[in-house]
């Protein structure tokens, strides 16, 4: 599963969600998502 790579990279669920087929999770990903 892709979310395991997020966990290995130090990401924390925020919570995990899919947006337009892209996995959104972790602080950096959340920031990128909210900037749209």
Buried (B, 14 or more C-beta within 10 A) or exposed (E): EEEEEBBEEEBEEBEBEEEEEEBBBBEEBBEEBEEE
